[in-house]
């Protein structure tokens, strides 16, 4: 467990489209204010209840703790943009989720525990993503917690990609696309596309082709110290680079995407005794509860 630490400034972000999340955010803010803590709420939540006296949350400012209400998607959007290594407590208000730590009913007992320093943190790696367009000097830069995906549009034909790792040619192949995933993202799109499930703390990246033309082309796991470069070799097709399934931009002929491990990381608060394997068994419905375990 973490050593006792003093919390003074707490940010709250909630899924703005969820009425339950917005209500819980304001309820939690009042609970924290009664304990003389400074609270900053996401601006989308403030707009939902304009009379609230809270400060707006700004990603580039420093917070002692972030509480994220919603699901994995909400955590992804927060984690990519936070300044510094702020511990994040994820509260699951949906169904499937691997990043959220607790459910709505556990919120306040957990907050008491966290505010007294009784928690540990789990560090998750981020990837820096650079898109260099053919003929343009300045690249576009992004950061992902789950994955970067190069994919053709629904109407485009199969595309050709060139893959290099640390400058070495690995493959030139045709496919619908390629998923470049962190260990955290291995249970997201990578899993749906037939890629392997990775332990979340491994220092690796997984490269999973999407519907490759050659059946011999299989998912690859490489050290995350590698420099991974993928070049689009197909002209006149609609191809997109998508980041964590939430941001994206188009790609053109000879555009290149480079993936490296970021110097930044994400700290997820852990308070329960549930393990990574408990989550897999429960979320993926592999069957069988541990002795004494209640179904969720």
Secondary structure, DSSP 8 states (H G I E B T S, - for coil): --------EEEEEE-TT-HHHHHHHHHHHHHHHTTT-EEEE-HHHHHHTTT---EE--TTS--SEEEEEE-HHHHHHHHTT-SS--EEEEEE-SS--SS--EEGGGHHHHHHHHHTT--EEEEEEEEEEEEE-TT-SS-EEEEESSEEEEEE-TTS--EEEEEEETTEEEEEEEESEEEEEESGGGGTHHHHTT-----TT-SEEEEEEES-SSTT---EEEETTS-EEEEE---SS-EEEEETTTEEEEE-TT-EEEEEEEEEEEEEEE-S---HHHHHHHHTT-----TT----
